[in-house]
Amino acid sequence: MERGNKEKIIEMIKAIENKNSEMEEYISNLSILSRNDMLKKITQDIINNNSLLQELLGTEMYIISSEETEKNSSSYIIEGYINKIQKDPYKKIIFLREFLGLFQERISEMDKEVILKSLKDEKNEEKLREEMISLANTFNLNS
């Protein structure tokens, strides 16, 4: 094979490799919905575009699978308590006691008091949220 042909082939291979890396980067930057998110979006579009279904179900209804509800129920509960604390910060201890009460017998009363003392002094809402999520995961919060 002549030297010119070899160089031409090498250049073509490099061009193909560059195109492949560009395609990989483009594909990795695409936002692809999960199967459940795609199904929720399709279901919501069907409801939004069907006046009969809107009348039957109501236009404000959101369809959430029971599996997702169970998975995210503790997150919804925690967000509810964070919102209550944001609206009325003077009742923070009351809301935290109420939150700890959700754990019923899984946390002893003495432990609840210790946890309450650590949570009540937390000023950063994000850290408070993280600590509440950690508690929910550790002690299996069920609504």
KETOR-990236 format. One record per residue (C-alpha): x, y, z; residue number from 0; chain. Coordinates in steps of 0.02 Angstrom, whole numbers. Layout:
+--------+--------+--------+-----+---+
!      x !      y !      z !   k ! c !
+--------+--------+--------+-----+---+
!      X !      Y !      Z ! NUM ! A !
...
+--------+--------+--------+-----+---+
//
This chain:
+--------+--------+--------+-----+---+
!      x !      y !      z !   k ! c !
+--------+--------+--------+-----+---+
!      0 !      0 !      0 !   0 ! A !
!     62 !    172 !    -41 !   1 ! A !
!    101 !    298 !     95 !   2 ! A !
!    -32 !    418 !     32 !   3 ! A !
!   -168 !    286 !     45 !   4 ! A !
!   -115 !    241 !    222 !   5 ! A !
!   -123 !    423 !    276 !   6 ! A !
!   -292 !    442 !    194 !   7 ! A !
!   -358 !    287 !    285 !   8 ! A !
!   -288 !    350 !    451 !   9 ! A !
!   -371 !    520 !    423 !  10 ! A !
!   -538 !    434 !    386 !  11 ! A !
!   -523 !    329 !    544 !  12 ! A !
!   -486 !    485 !    647 !  13 ! A !
!   -635 !    574 !    570 !  14 ! A !
!   -747 !    425 !    613 !  15 ! A !
!   -680 !    423 !    792 !  16 ! A !
!   -713 !    611 !    808 !  17 ! A !
!   -892 !    590 !    744 !  18 ! A !
!   -919 !    445 !    865 !  19 ! A !
!   -859 !    549 !   1014 !  20 ! A !
!   -970 !    694 !    958 !  21 ! A !
!  -1120 !    577 !    947 !  22 ! A !
!  -1082 !    502 !   1118 !  23 ! A !
!  -1071 !    676 !   1195 !  24 ! A !
!  -1233 !    730 !   1110 !  25 ! A !
!  -1325 !    573 !   1168 !  26 ! A !
!  -1259 !    589 !   1346 !  27 ! A !
!  -1324 !    768 !   1354 !  28 ! A !
!  -1501 !    719 !   1300 !  29 ! A !
!  -1630 !    720 !   1437 !  30 ! A !
!  -1720 !    555 !   1423 !  31 ! A !
!  -1870 !    525 !   1535 !  32 ! A !
!  -1883 !    365 !   1634 !  33 ! A !
!  -2019 !    243 !   1586 !  34 ! A !
!  -2130 !    294 !   1733 !  35 ! A !
!  -2106 !    480 !   1697 !  36 ! A !
!  -2146 !    450 !   1514 !  37 ! A !
!  -2305 !    355 !   1560 !  38 ! A !
!  -2359 !    493 !   1680 !  39 ! A !
!  -2329 !    625 !   1547 !  40 ! A !
!  -2427 !    527 !   1417 !  41 ! A !
!  -2569 !    496 !   1539 !  42 ! A !
!  -2574 !    680 !   1588 !  43 ! A !
!  -2575 !    731 !   1404 !  44 ! A !
!  -2719 !    612 !   1370 !  45 ! A !
!  -2817 !    686 !   1515 !  46 ! A !
!  -2776 !    865 !   1464 !  47 ! A !
!  -2832 !    836 !   1284 !  48 ! A !
!  -2991 !    739 !   1321 !  49 ! A !
!  -3134 !    847 !   1384 !  50 ! A !
!  -3237 !    696 !   1437 !  51 ! A !
!  -3097 !    632 !   1549 !  52 ! A !
!  -3070 !    807 !   1618 !  53 ! A !
!  -3253 !    812 !   1671 !  54 ! A !
!  -3244 !    639 !   1749 !  55 ! A !
!  -3077 !    658 !   1838 !  56 ! A !
!  -3064 !    845 !   1862 !  57 ! A !
!  -2935 !    955 !   1779 !  58 ! A !
!  -2825 !    972 !   1932 !  59 ! A !
!  -2800 !    786 !   1960 !  60 ! A !
!  -2626 !    715 !   1950 !  61 ! A !
!  -2604 !    530 !   1921 !  62 ! A !
!  -2470 !    450 !   2028 !  63 ! A !
!  -2436 !    265 !   2037 !  64 ! A !
!  -2456 !    181 !   2206 !  65 ! A !
!  -2276 !    120 !   2198 !  66 ! A !
!  -2213 !    298 !   2177 !  67 ! A !
!  -2327 !    359 !   2315 !  68 ! A !
!  -2255 !    232 !   2435 !  69 ! A !
!  -2079 !    274 !   2380 !  70 ! A !
!  -2102 !    461 !   2400 !  71 ! A !
!  -2229 !    468 !   2542 !  72 ! A !
!  -2095 !    506 !   2671 !  73 ! A !
!  -2027 !    644 !   2557 !  74 ! A !
!  -2201 !    721 !   2544 !  75 ! A !
!  -2224 !    710 !   2732 !  76 ! A !
!  -2055 !    791 !   2765 !  77 ! A !
!  -2089 !    929 !   2638 !  78 ! A !
!  -2255 !    961 !   2724 !  79 ! A !
!  -2169 !    985 !   2892 !  80 ! A !
!  -2033 !   1094 !   2815 !  81 ! A !
!  -2169 !   1203 !   2737 !  82 ! A !
!  -2259 !   1216 !   2904 !  83 ! A !
!  -2097 !   1268 !   2989 !  84 ! A !
!  -2064 !   1398 !   2853 !  85 ! A !
!  -2239 !   1471 !   2873 !  86 ! A !
!  -2236 !   1474 !   3062 !  87 ! A !
!  -2057 !   1461 !   3129 !  88 ! A !
!  -2115 !   1497 !   3307 !  89 ! A !
!  -2202 !   1329 !   3312 !  90 ! A !
!  -2050 !   1233 !   3249 !  91 ! A !
!  -2037 !   1125 !   3406 !  92 ! A !
!  -2221 !   1079 !   3397 !  93 ! A !
!  -2203 !   1027 !   3215 !  94 ! A !
!  -2044 !    929 !   3252 !  95 ! A !
!  -2130 !    838 !   3397 !  96 ! A !
!  -2274 !    798 !   3280 !  97 ! A !
!  -2150 !    732 !   3151 !  98 ! A !
!  -2061 !    624 !   3280 !  99 ! A !
!  -2230 !    559 !   3336 ! 100 ! A !
!  -2250 !    479 !   3165 ! 101 ! A !
!  -2116 !    354 !   3214 ! 102 ! A !
!  -2230 !    284 !   3351 ! 103 ! A !
!  -2139 !    146 !   3446 ! 104 ! A !
!  -1985 !    139 !   3334 ! 105 ! A !
!  -1900 !    279 !   3430 ! 106 ! A !
!  -1905 !    287 !   3620 ! 107 ! A !
!  -1966 !    445 !   3706 ! 108 ! A !
!  -1792 !    481 !   3773 ! 109 ! A !
!  -1717 !    466 !   3599 ! 110 ! A !
!  -1855 !    578 !   3529 ! 111 ! A !
!  -1806 !    713 !   3655 ! 112 ! A !
!  -1622 !    701 !   3606 ! 113 ! A !
!  -1668 !    708 !   3421 ! 114 ! A !
!  -1784 !    854 !   3453 ! 115 ! A !
!  -1645 !    952 !   3538 ! 116 ! A !
!  -1529 !    925 !   3390 ! 117 ! A !
!  -1663 !    968 !   3261 ! 118 ! A !
!  -1735 !   1123 !   3346 ! 119 ! A !
!  -1569 !   1216 !   3341 ! 120 ! A !
!  -1542 !   1184 !   3155 ! 121 ! A !
!  -1563 !   1349 !   3062 ! 122 ! A !
!  -1521 !   1286 !   2887 ! 123 ! A !
!  -1680 !   1214 !   2811 ! 124 ! A !
!  -1582 !   1103 !   2690 ! 125 ! A !
!  -1485 !   1022 !   2832 ! 126 ! A !
!  -1646 !   1001 !   2930 ! 127 ! A !
!  -1726 !    918 !   2779 ! 128 ! A !
!  -1575 !    801 !   2760 ! 129 ! A !
!  -1582 !    753 !   2943 ! 130 ! A !
!  -1769 !    720 !   2934 ! 131 ! A !
!  -1745 !    614 !   2777 ! 132 ! A !
!  -1607 !    519 !   2865 ! 133 ! A !
!  -1723 !    485 !   3012 ! 134 ! A !
!  -1862 !    431 !   2894 ! 135 ! A !
!  -1746 !    310 !   2804 ! 136 ! A !
!  -1669 !    243 !   2964 ! 137 ! A !
!  -1832 !    212 !   3057 ! 138 ! A !
!  -1942 !    169 !   2907 ! 139 ! A !
!  -2066 !    312 !   2914 ! 140 ! A !
!  -2238 !    256 !   2859 ! 141 ! A !
!  -2384 !    373 !   2845 ! 142 ! A !
+--------+--------+--------+-----+---+
//
